[in-house]
Amino acid sequence: MKESQIHANMREGKKFIRRSDLIPFTRLYIACTALFAQQEKRWGVITKLARQYLISRTFVYMMAAELKQTSQIVFGEQLSPSVVSEEMFPYRYMLSLRLEGGCSIGAISTIMRRFSIKLGSTGKISQTLHDIGALLPNTLCTHDGTIQLVVFVSDELFADGIPILVTVDPHSSALLRVELSDTRQWEDWKVHWECLEENGYHAIYVVCDGGQALSKAQKEALVDIFRQPDTYHAIAHRLGGCVKRLEREAYKAIEREYAAEKKRTRAGTTATRQTCRTDYTTARNCATKKIDRYEDYAYLYHCLVHELHLFDETGRLRNRQEAEGNMEAALELLDLLGVGYISDAVQKVRHTLPDLLQYFEVAQAVVVQLEALPIQPETLRTLCLAYQWHKDLIKAKTPKARQYCAAQEQFFLDVAADDLHEDDKNLQEHVYRMLDQIVQSSSLVECLNSIIRPYLNTTRNHVTQAFLNVVMFYHNHRRYNAGKRAGKTPMELLTGIPQEKDWIDLLFEEIEQKQPDFFASS
């Protein structure tokens, strides 16, 4: 089919056309080229194929996926299923249901009894899981006494008011230490971090919220490193809620204005009309004031959030002092709005502001390393902009915002791909990994909260340290199925050592090493 005819069909509104010119050999060539490009991470090839053959990128990806699936069926190895001993089967079953299935103890008992699996009573399941957890540590330890430098992202989770102290490595998402504590004083956090250092994990810097306990603990235990306040808690948590609050107040004022106007139009006597006219004028002025206050606040709030960005519109690293000055000016204008609860929140942000942009210092060192790469400065700045949109995509709350951020990221990636050579196929991933060293918030702990919370709910908040140990082992050794860490386990990403075995097999090895007769005695 000629190109002119294709465009004519497109003008006629035909979205799907049977392309007789794309013979099977041509389709096979497109699929092979796309598949090799995906395997070798060659950027821009899919787009070039789509433009060359006047087809959609989705169609190219679809053919590549079908070819990959077919090749695995024809040429893939036939793996024999692993043999599971009858003795270990009940333990595999209950661990899978508890951790991968998220089932409660009662649900596990019901399922095991239905299939006549031994050890199926609730008491035996609960005791077995507790005994397994008691053999596991609550702190990761490096091998051979080596020291590994990581970023400490620390925060507190709660189970029925009982604090759980958690420290995570943000790059691998590995849980470094999970501790059920009686209190959350600064002394508890000091011991928490000192235990990590004794096990070989030393902090590059600490990311946490603005709590007094965490702040004082850092000054006592990690005096040689700086603390990066959580930008989410400092800005969005304190000021973000006011946007919705002011919006609701503005809508209520508008409703009162409409009601006053409706009442004014229905007034009968002259005196009543005068009174209603006065009420309407008052309501209109109030609505105008609240609308202006909402719009001013929303604008200044988004200016504050924008100042947290690392790169400007050209992809260059922004100046920290300039960003702090802009934030201080925005806070001053917010204070001038004259709203009590806003002024209180502004005062708390001002208290955090001197340390809030510490991550700019880390970013400066990372950018210096990136500039040493064999890449054109313009291309590097384009990749930095793509990364910044990628971070905004992760933080976006609505589908529309996510679609916009994803489109912006892809735009800058496509621009950068046109300037990269074939030898630079892994460069974009390398730049992203380098920039991931810049940690601004402890939001990863909040993500882990969403992972751990279902287990806390199924235990009715009766949490033990042994239970947390099992969850920690599972999380650190389970394999991600989606996201940027897909196909990897947290321990692989943390240590760089491939994990060949399933997490349950590793757990059994750990148990037998600590207590060889565990399964026999059970």
N, C-alpha and C positions, 0 to 999 in steps of 0.2 A: 504494500500500500504506500502510495506516495505521501510525502510530508504534507503537501498542499491539501490532499484529500483528508488526512487526519485532522488538520486544523479546521477544515470545513465541517467535519462531523462534530468537532468540539463546539463550533459556533452554533450548530443546530441543537445543542444541549444534550448530546449523547455522552453519558459518563463512562459507559463500558462498551468496548468495541472488540469484537473477535478479530485479532490481528492475524490474518492468514499469512502475512509476510514473515512472521516469526515462526519459522519452521522448527521442528524438534531440535535440530543441531544448534540453531541459534539460541534457543532457550537453554540448552545444555551449556553452551559457552557462557551465557550470562550468569547462570547459576554457579558454574565452576569459578568464574572470575570473582563473583561476589563472595563465595565461600572462602576462597584463598585470601581475599582481602580481609575478611573478618578474622580468619585464623592468624594472619600476620599483622592485624591491627593497622591496616593501611587506610588512612582517612581520605575521604573524598571520592573513593572508587565507586561507591554505590550511587552517589549523585551523578558522576560522569556517565555511568551506564544508563541511568534513568533519562538523562538528557540525550544521550546518543541514540537510544532506541525509542524515545518518546513514550516511556512507560513510567509508572509511578514507582517511587522508592519502596512502597509497601509490597508491590508485585515482585520486585527484585529480592527483597528479604524473604518473601514467601517461597520463591523457587529455590533459594539457597537453603532454606530450612528443610524443604522436601528432599533435596539432593543429599543433605547431611543425614537425614533420617534413613533414606534408602541405602546409603553407603554403609551405615552402621549395621543395618540388617544383613546386607550381602557380605561385607568384609569384616564385620566386627567379630570379636572373640565370644564364644559361647561360655559364659562364666557359670560354673557349677554353683548351686546354692550352698551357702555355708552350713556346716553340720552343727547343730546345736544339741548338746548333750541333754538327756532327760533330766539330769540333776540340776542343770542351770536354767532350764526353761521357765520354771515359775518365777525366778528372780528377774529374768529378762522381761517377762510378761508384766510384772507389777511395776518395774522401773519404766518401761515404755508407756504404760497407761498413766503413771503418775506424772512423768516429766514431759513426754512428748504429747500425750493425750490430755494432760491437765485434769485428770479425773480425781475426784475425792477418794478417801480411803473406803468409804461405803460403796461407791460406784465400782471401785476395783474389786472389792470383795464379791459384789453381785455378779460381775462379769466372770471372775475366776471360778466361782461356784457353778455358774451356768455351764461352763465347759469342763467341769470336774477337774480343775487344776488344784494341786495340793497347795498348802500354805495360804488358803483363800479366806481365812477368817479375818475380821477387821483387826482384832488384837494382834494376830501374827504379822499381818502386813505392816501395821503401825510400828511394832517392835523391830521388825526386820529393817525397815527404812531408817529407823532411829539408830540401830546398830551400825548400819552402813555409814551413815553420816558421822557417827562418833569416830570412825576410823579415818575420816578425811580431814585435811587441814582447812582452816578458814583463811589462810594466807598463802599466796603463791611464793615459790622459792626458786631462785635461779639455780642453774646446774653448776657444779664444781666451784661454788663460791664466787662466781663471777659477779660483777656489778653491771646492772643495766640501767641506763638513764631513760626515764619516761616522764610524761606529764601526769601529775596527780589531779584527777577530777574527783572531788570529794563532796559528798552531800549526805543528808539523812533521810531515810525512809521510816515510816511508822507503821506498826502493827498493833492496833488497839492501844495507841498511846505509847507503846514501847519503842524506843529509837533503835534503828538499825544503821550503823555507820558503814558507809560504802565508799570505796575508792576504786576508780576505773581508769584504765589506760584508754584515752580517747581514740587513738589510731587503730588499735586492734579490737577495741570494745571488751577486752578481757577484764574480768573482775579480779583485782589484785588482792583485796581483803574485804570480807563481809563479816561484820561483828555485831552480835546482839548485845546491847549495852543497857545497863540500868539507868544511866544518865547520858547527857550529851554535853558535859562541861568541857572546858578547854583541856583539862587533864586527860580526859578520855581520848580526845583527838591527838594529843601529844603522844600517848602510848601507841595509838593506832598507827601513826606515821613512823614512829621509831621501830615498831615491829616490822614494817615494810623494809626499812633500811637494813635491819638485821638479816632479812631474807634476801638481800641483794638488789632491791629496787630502790633507786635513789631518784629524787624529784629534780627535774629541770626547773619547773615552777609549779605552783599550785593554782588550780582554778576552783573557786567555790563561791557561795553567796556571801552576802555582807554580814553574816552572823558574827556576834561578838566572840563566841567560843572559838569558831574557826579562825578568826583573825588573830586572837591572842595565842592560840596554839601554834599558828605559823610563826609568830614572832619568837616563841619559846623553843620550838622543835626544829624549825626550818629557817633559821635566822639568816642564812647565807643566800637564800633564794627569794624571789618576790612572789607576792600573791596577786593573781589576776581575778578581780571581782567578776562575778557572773553578770554579763551585760544584760541578759534577759531579766534577772531579778532586779537589776539596778534601774532599767528603763521600762521595759514592757510590763513587768509585773506591777510596778509602782504607778506608772503613768498611763499604761495602755487601757486599763479599765475605765479611766475617766472619759475616754472618747465615747464609749457606749452610754455612759451615764449622762453626759452632756447632750448626747443625741436624743435620749429618751426625754430629757427635760425640755428640749426644743420642740419635740413632737407634741408633748402635752400642752405646751404654751400655744402651739398652732391650733390644737383642738379647742382650747378655751377661746381663742380668737374667733374661730368659726362659730362656736356656740353663741358668743356675744353678738356676732354679726347677724346670726339667724334670729336672735331675740330682738335685735334692734329693728329688723325689717318687719316684725310682727307687732311692734308696739302700736297701741291705739291712740291714747291721749298725747297731747303735746308734752306734758310733764314726764310721762313715761318714756317718750321718745328721747327727751333730753338726757334722762338718766341712763338709758340704754346706750345712747351715743357716747356718753362719758365712759361707761364700762367698756365699750368696744374699743375706744381710743386707748384706754389703759391696757387692755388685753393685747392689742396690736403692738404697742410699744414694748410690752413685756416679751412677746414672741420675737420681735425683731432683735431685742437685746440678747435673748437666749440663742437665737440662730447665729448671730454674729459671734457670740462667745464660743459656741460649738465649732464654727468654721475656723476661728482664730486658733483655738486649742488644737484642732485636728491638724492644721497646717504646721504649727510649731512642733507638735509631737512627731510628725513625720520628718521634719527637719532634724530633730534629735536622733531619730533612728538612722537617717541617712548619714549622719556624721560618724556612725560606727563603721561604715564601709572603709575598707582598706585602700581601694583604688578609686581614682577620679574617672571622669568620662573618657580620658585618653588611655587609661590602663596604668598610669603612673602611681606609685605609692604616695598617698597623701601625707601632709605634714601633721604631726601629732599636735604641736602647739596651736596650729590653725584650727584643727578640729575641736580642741578643748575650748578655744576662744569662741567658736561658733555655738558650742553647746552651752557655754556660760551665758551668752547673749540670749539664746532661746529660753533658758531657764529664767532669766530675768524678766523676759516678756510674759512668760507663763505666770510668774508671781504677780505681775501687774494686773492680771485678770481679776484679782480680788476675791477669789473663791477659797474658802478656808481649807478644804480637803486637798485642793490642788497645791496650795502653798505648803502644806505639811509634806506632801509627796516631793515637791521641788526641793525642800530643805534636806530630805534624806538623800536625794540624788546628788546634791551639792557635796554632801559629806563623803560620798563615794567617788566623786569625779576625779580627784588627784591621782587615784590608782586605776581608774576605770579603763584607760587606754594604754595600759602596760603592754598589751599585745602588739602595739605598733613597733616596739623595740625588737620583739621577736621577728615581726614581719620584715623589718629592715635587714636583719641578718639573713633571712631566707631569700629575700630579693637579691642580695649581693651574690649568693650562691647561684641563683637562677641566671643572673647576668653573665656568669662564667660559662654557661652552656653554649655550645656551638649553634646559636640561633640568632636570627635578626632581632634587634630590639623591638621593632614594630610588631613582629609575630609574637614575641614574648608578652608584650603588653596586651595583645588581643587575647591570648590564652588566659591572662590574669583576669580580664573582663569576663571571659566565659566562666571561669571559676567562681567569680563573684556572683554571677547570675545563678550558678549551680547552688551556691549556699542559700541564695534567696528562694530558690525552688524548694529546698528542703524545709525552709521556715514558712513557706506560703500556707495559708489556712484554707483558701477557697479553690475550687476547681479552675475558676477563671484566672486567678492569680498564678496558679501552678502552670497552666497552659501558656500564659504570657512569659513567665520566667524560663520555661523550657524552650520556647521559641527563640528567646533572646540568647540563651546559652548556645543553642544549635547554630544560630546565625554567626556568632563569633567563632565557633569551632570550624564552621565551613570557611570563613574568611582566613583563619589560620591555616587550614588544610591546604589551601591554594598556594601558600608560601612555603610549605614544608616539602622536603625531599623524601625520596623513598626510604632513605636510611633513618629518617626521623619518625618512624611509625609509632614508637613507644613514647615519644616526647611529651605528648599531651598528658598521658597517664603519669609520667614522671613529674611534670609540673604540678599536677593536682596533688600527688603524694607529698611533694615538698611543701605546698601551701597548706596541706592538712596539718602540718606541724603547728600552725597558728591556731590556738584554741581560745575562743572568746567566752564560752559559756559552759555551764555544767549540765546542759540539756541532755547529754548522753545518760546521766544518772536518771533523769526523768523518763527516758526511753526504757532503761532497765527496770524502772519502777513499773512500767506497763507490762514488762515481761514477768516480773516477780509477783506483782499484785494478784494475778489469778490463783497462784499457789497459796498466797496468804488468805484469799477468800475461801478456798476449799478447806483450809484448816481452821476456819472460823477465828482467825487471828491468834490461835494457840501456837505460836511459833517457837521453835527451839533452835539452838545453834547447830545441832546435828542436821536439822532440815535445811537450814541455809547452806551448810557445807555441801549437801547433795545438789542443791540448785546451782551453786557456784561451779561445781565440777561439771555438771551437765552443760551449763551455758558456755564454759570455757572450751569444751571439747566437742560441742555439737557443730554441725556444718550448716552454714547459712544457705538458704535456697534462693534468695533474691537479694536485690540491692547491690551496692558497690562491693560488698564482701562476699558475693555469691560464690559458692564452691569452696570457700575457705572456712577454717575454724578460727576463733579468737586466738587460740594458742599458736596456731601456724603463723598468724599475722604478728603476734608478739615476739616469738622466738625465731621465726624464719625457717623452722624445721618442719618439713612436711609431716602430716599426720596420716599414717597409712591405715590405722584401725578405727573402727567405730567407737563412739564414746563409751558404750556399754562394755566392750571388750577391754578398753583401757581401765574402766572402773573396776572390773573383776580382777585385773592384774594388780591394781593398787590395793584391793582388799586382801588378796592372797599374799601379797608381800607383807602387809601389816599383820594379818592373822591367817596363816595357811589353812587352819582347820575351820574357817568360818562357815563354809557351805556344808561341810560334813557335819558340824555340830548343829547347824540349823535344821 
